[in-house]
Amino acid sequence: MLARPRKQRRSDVNERIKKIHSAIADKLMLQPELFEEVEKTLETRYHNKMMRYGSYLLWKGIIEARHQPDVFKALLLADDERTANLRRETIFVGILSEDERAAIFAG
């Protein structure tokens, strides 16, 4: 069995997470009322000290761009390392069902 280098595995995981967030962005644009839960999650995590202020500001900026769908999606799916790390601790929990998540990787 061949082992993939750690950097390659991390890259693969980042791409999977990015695919999920792309689907999340699409669903949020179709159902903007879901942003209420996202904002609650953000505020709860920040106030419970589960997130640093810098991450809070980045998430807040992404959310505030929701009225410009192209900008929102571009910010959420940015390829820089900081945004990739941010997506790993997503605030968009519960937006996709398990079936929706499975469909992303099945097709």
URJOHU-V7672 format. One record per residue. N is the residue number from 1. RES is the residue in three letters. D_CENTER is the distance of its C-alpha to the mean C-alpha in Angstrom with 1 decimal. Layout:
# URJOHU-V7672
n=N res=RES d_center=D_CENTER
n=N res=RES d_center=D_CENTER
This chain:
# URJOHU-V7672
n=1 res=MET d_center=32.3
n=2 res=LEU d_center=30.6
n=3 res=ALA d_center=27.9
n=4 res=ARG d_center=25.2
n=5 res=PRO d_center=24.8
n=6 res=ARG d_center=22.1
n=7 res=LYS d_center=20.5
n=8 res=GLN d_center=20.3
n=9 res=ARG d_center=18.8
n=10 res=ARG d_center=16.0
n=11 res=SER d_center=15.5
n=12 res=ASP d_center=15.5
n=13 res=VAL d_center=12.9
n=14 res=ASN d_center=10.6
n=15 res=GLU d_center=11.5
n=16 res=ARG d_center=10.9
n=17 res=ILE d_center=7.3
n=18 res=LYS d_center=7.1
n=19 res=LYS d_center=9.2
n=20 res=ILE d_center=7.3
n=21 res=HIS d_center=4.5
n=22 res=SER d_center=7.9
n=23 res=ALA d_center=9.5
n=24 res=ILE d_center=7.3
n=25 res=ALA d_center=8.2
n=26 res=ASP d_center=11.7
n=27 res=LYS d_center=12.2
n=28 res=LEU d_center=11.4
n=29 res=MET d_center=13.9
n=30 res=LEU d_center=16.3
n=31 res=GLN d_center=16.0
n=32 res=PRO d_center=15.4
n=33 res=GLU d_center=16.9
n=34 res=LEU d_center=13.8
n=35 res=PHE d_center=12.6
n=36 res=GLU d_center=15.4
n=37 res=GLU d_center=13.8
n=38 res=VAL d_center=10.5
n=39 res=GLU d_center=13.0
n=40 res=LYS d_center=15.1
n=41 res=THR d_center=12.5
n=42 res=LEU d_center=11.9
n=43 res=GLU d_center=15.7
n=44 res=THR d_center=16.6
n=45 res=ARG d_center=14.7
n=46 res=TYR d_center=16.2
n=47 res=HIS d_center=19.6
n=48 res=ASN d_center=19.8
n=49 res=LYS d_center=19.3
n=50 res=MET d_center=16.3
n=51 res=MET d_center=14.6
n=52 res=ARG d_center=16.5
n=53 res=TYR d_center=17.4
n=54 res=GLY d_center=15.9
n=55 res=SER d_center=12.3
n=56 res=TYR d_center=13.2
n=57 res=LEU d_center=14.5
n=58 res=LEU d_center=11.6
n=59 res=TRP d_center=9.2
n=60 res=LYS d_center=12.4
n=61 res=GLY d_center=13.0
n=62 res=ILE d_center=9.9
n=63 res=ILE d_center=10.8
n=64 res=GLU d_center=14.4
n=65 res=ALA d_center=14.0
n=66 res=ARG d_center=13.3
n=67 res=HIS d_center=17.0
n=68 res=GLN d_center=16.8
n=69 res=PRO d_center=14.6
n=70 res=ASP d_center=15.1
n=71 res=VAL d_center=14.3
n=72 res=PHE d_center=11.1
n=73 res=LYS d_center=9.9
n=74 res=ALA d_center=11.5
n=75 res=LEU d_center=10.0
n=76 res=LEU d_center=6.3
n=77 res=LEU d_center=7.7
n=78 res=ALA d_center=10.4
n=79 res=ASP d_center=12.2
n=80 res=ASP d_center=13.4
n=81 res=GLU d_center=13.3
n=82 res=ARG d_center=12.1
n=83 res=THR d_center=8.8
n=84 res=ALA d_center=8.6
n=85 res=ASN d_center=9.6
n=86 res=LEU d_center=7.3
n=87 res=ARG d_center=4.2
n=88 res=ARG d_center=7.2
n=89 res=GLU d_center=7.7
n=90 res=THR d_center=4.8
n=91 res=ILE d_center=6.7
n=92 res=PHE d_center=5.9
n=93 res=VAL d_center=8.6
n=94 res=GLY d_center=11.4
n=95 res=ILE d_center=10.2
n=96 res=LEU d_center=11.2
n=97 res=SER d_center=14.5
n=98 res=GLU d_center=15.6
n=99 res=ASP d_center=17.6
n=100 res=GLU d_center=14.9
n=101 res=ARG d_center=12.9
n=102 res=ALA d_center=16.4
n=103 res=ALA d_center=17.2
n=104 res=ILE d_center=14.4
n=105 res=PHE d_center=16.1
n=106 res=ALA d_center=19.6
n=107 res=GLY d_center=20.0
